[in-house]
Structures are given as C-alpha cells and as structure tokens.
Amino acid sequence: MTQEPIKPVPNPCLGICQLDERDLCIACMRSGMEIAEWGFFSEDEKRAVWARIREREAGARDD
C-alpha cells in the first residue's frame, strides 16, 4: 500500500501586508505574530492559524 504524500499547508498571504488597529492583516486576517512566525510553524500550527482565520472571517461577517 502506497501512502500519498502529505501536502504542505498553504501560506494564506495575499501580498497585501497591512495591519489594522487589531494587529490583523486586512487581506489574510493573520496577526502580526502569525505572519512573522509562519515560516517557523509546524504544519499543525499552520492548520491552527487557518482555523483562526476562518473564525475571524466568520466574525467579520457578523459585524
């Protein structure tokens, strides 16, 4: 049985790095710390960032 290779977690960066008053990027919704540390995060940590991004996006729609 051959196991399919695990795909790396994609970087959410959209190339518009501008932080708002909450320290969140207006494009990808990551915090300044998440942006700075992305390259050092494990794949599990990157998936956790994506989960927080989805939560932030959902919260932004509710505002």
ROSEZA-830768 format. One line per field, with one value per residue: x, y, z of N, C-alpha, C, CB in turn; residue in three letters. Coordinates in nm, 2 decimals. Glycine has a CB too. Layout:
BEGIN
nu = X_...;
nv = Y_...;
nw = Z_...;
cau = X_...;
cav = Y_...;
caw = Z_...;
cu = X_...;
cv = Y_...;
cw = Z_...;
cbu = X_...;
cbv = Y_...;
cbw = Z_...;
residu = Ala_...;
REM end
This chain:
BEGIN
nu = 0.08_0.07_0.14_-0.01_0.17_0.19_0.05_0.19_0.09_-0.08_0.04_-0.14_-0.10_-0.18_-0.03_-0.08_0.02_-0.09_-0.15_-0.44_-0.60_-0.64_-0.42_-0.43_-0.39_-0.53_-0.59_-0.52_-0.60_-0.44_-0.26_0.00_0.21_0.15_0.21_0.48_0.59_0.52_0.69_0.83_0.65_0.51_0.34_0.10_0.06_0.03_-0.21_-0.37_-0.36_-0.49_-0.75_-0.81_-0.81_-1.04_-1.23_-1.21_-1.28_-1.55_-1.65_-1.61_-1.80_-2.03_-2.03;
nv = -0.12_0.21_0.52_0.84_1.14_1.39_1.70_2.03_2.28_2.56_2.89_3.16_3.42_3.71_3.90_4.16_4.31_4.46_4.59_4.62_4.81_4.62_4.46_4.28_4.14_4.31_4.17_3.88_3.82_3.73_3.76_4.00_3.85_3.59_3.62_3.69_3.46_3.25_3.09_2.94_2.78_2.46_2.21_2.15_2.37_2.56_2.48_2.54_2.81_2.87_2.78_2.98_3.20_3.14_3.16_3.43_3.55_3.47_3.60_3.86_3.88_3.88_4.12;
nw = 0.00_-0.10_0.04_0.01_-0.05_0.20_0.17_0.19_0.42_0.28_0.24_0.37_0.27_0.08_-0.03_0.04_0.27_0.53_0.84_1.06_1.32_1.51_1.49_1.29_0.96_0.68_0.46_0.47_0.72_0.93_1.24_1.33_1.46_1.38_1.11_1.11_1.23_1.06_0.89_1.07_1.20_1.27_1.07_1.19_1.35_1.16_1.04_1.26_1.26_1.02_1.10_1.29_1.12_0.97_1.17_1.24_0.99_0.99_1.21_1.12_0.92_1.08_1.20;
cau = 0.00_0.15_0.08_0.00_0.25_0.12_0.07_0.22_-0.02_-0.05_0.05_-0.26_-0.06_-0.23_0.06_-0.12_0.05_-0.12_-0.22_-0.54_-0.59_-0.64_-0.30_-0.47_-0.37_-0.66_-0.61_-0.53_-0.66_-0.34_-0.20_0.14_0.29_0.13_0.28_0.63_0.64_0.47_0.80_0.88_0.54_0.49_0.22_-0.02_0.04_-0.02_-0.35_-0.44_-0.37_-0.60_-0.87_-0.83_-0.85_-1.18_-1.31_-1.20_-1.37_-1.69_-1.68_-1.62_-1.93_-2.13_-2.02;
cav = 0.00_0.33_0.63_0.96_1.24_1.50_1.83_2.13_2.38_2.67_3.02_3.24_3.56_3.76_4.00_4.30_4.31_4.59_4.55_4.71_4.85_4.50_4.39_4.17_4.18_4.34_4.08_3.74_3.81_3.68_3.86_4.03_3.74_3.48_3.65_3.68_3.32_3.14_3.00_2.86_2.70_2.32_2.20_2.15_2.51_2.64_2.45_2.61_2.95_2.87_2.77_3.11_3.29_3.11_3.22_3.58_3.58_3.45_3.71_3.99_3.88_3.90_4.26;
caw = 0.00_-0.11_0.11_-0.07_0.03_0.27_0.11_0.29_0.44_0.20_0.31_0.34_0.23_-0.04_-0.08_0.08_0.41_0.60_0.97_1.11_1.46_1.59_1.46_1.19_0.82_0.62_0.35_0.50_0.86_1.03_1.33_1.31_1.51_1.29_0.98_1.14_1.27_0.97_0.84_1.18_1.25_1.22_0.98_1.28_1.39_1.04_1.03_1.37_1.21_0.92_1.18_1.35_1.01_0.94_1.28_1.22_0.88_1.03_1.30_1.04_0.85_1.17_1.25;
cu = 0.09_0.07_0.10_0.08_0.16_0.15_0.10_0.10_0.01_-0.04_-0.07_-0.23_-0.12_-0.15_0.02_-0.10_0.03_-0.20_-0.32_-0.51_-0.59_-0.52_-0.33_-0.45_-0.51_-0.69_-0.62_-0.58_-0.57_-0.30_-0.05_0.23_0.28_0.21_0.43_0.68_0.60_0.58_0.86_0.78_0.55_0.36_0.09_-0.04_-0.01_-0.17_-0.43_-0.46_-0.49_-0.74_-0.91_-0.87_-1.00_-1.28_-1.32_-1.29_-1.51_-1.73_-1.69_-1.75_-2.04_-2.14_-2.12;
cv = 0.12_0.45_0.76_1.06_1.35_1.63_1.94_2.23_2.51_2.80_3.11_3.38_3.59_3.87_4.15_4.31_4.45_4.55_4.66_4.74_4.73_4.41_4.27_4.23_4.20_4.24_3.93_3.71_3.74_3.79_3.89_3.92_3.62_3.50_3.63_3.54_3.21_3.04_2.91_2.76_2.56_2.32_2.21_2.30_2.59_2.60_2.52_2.76_2.96_2.86_2.91_3.21_3.27_3.17_3.37_3.62_3.57_3.56_3.84_4.00_3.91_4.05_4.35;
cw = 0.00_-0.04_0.03_0.02_0.09_0.21_0.21_0.30_0.37_0.29_0.27_0.28_0.09_-0.10_-0.05_0.23_0.48_0.73_1.01_1.26_1.55_1.57_1.37_1.05_0.76_0.51_0.39_0.64_0.96_1.12_1.29_1.35_1.42_1.16_1.00_1.16_1.17_0.93_0.94_1.23_1.19_1.14_1.07_1.33_1.28_1.02_1.14_1.33_1.11_0.99_1.24_1.24_0.98_1.05_1.27_1.10_0.91_1.12_1.23_0.97_0.95_1.22_1.17;
cbu = -0.10_0.18_0.14_-0.14_0.36_0.14_-0.05_0.35_-0.04_-0.15_0.19_-0.34_0.09_-0.37_0.07_-0.27_0.20_-0.20_-0.12_-0.68_-0.70_-0.76_-0.22_-0.61_-0.29_-0.66_-0.49_-0.39_-0.79_-0.22_-0.20_0.18_0.25_-0.02_0.25_0.66_0.58_0.41_0.91_0.94_0.41_0.48_0.22_0.01_0.18_0.06_-0.37_-0.36_-0.24_-0.59_-0.86_-0.71_-0.76_-1.21_-1.25_-1.06_-1.33_-1.71_-1.57_-1.50_-1.95_-2.11_-1.88;
cbv = 0.00_0.37_0.65_1.02_1.30_1.50_1.88_2.21_2.41_2.69_3.09_3.25_3.57_3.80_3.99_4.32_4.26_4.68_4.53_4.66_4.95_4.41_4.34_4.13_4.08_4.48_4.09_3.68_3.73_3.61_3.81_4.16_3.71_3.46_3.79_3.77_3.29_3.21_3.09_2.94_2.76_2.22_2.07_2.06_2.57_2.60_2.29_2.60_3.00_2.75_2.66_3.16_3.26_2.96_3.18_3.63_3.49_3.31_3.72_3.99_3.75_3.81_4.32;
cbw = 0.12_-0.26_0.25_-0.10_-0.06_0.42_0.02_0.25_0.60_0.10_0.27_0.46_0.23_-0.03_-0.23_0.04_0.44_0.51_1.08_1.09_1.50_1.56_1.58_1.21_0.75_0.57_0.25_0.49_0.85_0.96_1.48_1.37_1.66_1.26_0.93_1.26_1.40_0.85_0.78_1.29_1.22_1.35_0.90_1.40_1.44_0.91_1.05_1.50_1.15_0.83_1.29_1.42_0.89_0.92_1.42_1.20_0.76_1.10_1.41_0.94_0.78_1.29_1.23;
residu = Met_Thr_Gln_Glu_Pro_Ile_Lys_Pro_Val_Pro_Asn_Pro_Cys_Leu_Gly_Ile_Cys_Gln_Leu_Asp_Glu_Arg_Asp_Leu_Cys_Ile_Ala_Cys_Met_Arg_Ser_Gly_Met_Glu_Ile_Ala_Glu_Trp_Gly_Phe_Phe_Ser_Glu_Asp_Glu_Lys_Arg_Ala_Val_Trp_Ala_Arg_Ile_Arg_Glu_Arg_Glu_Ala_Gly_Ala_Arg_Asp_Asp;
REM end
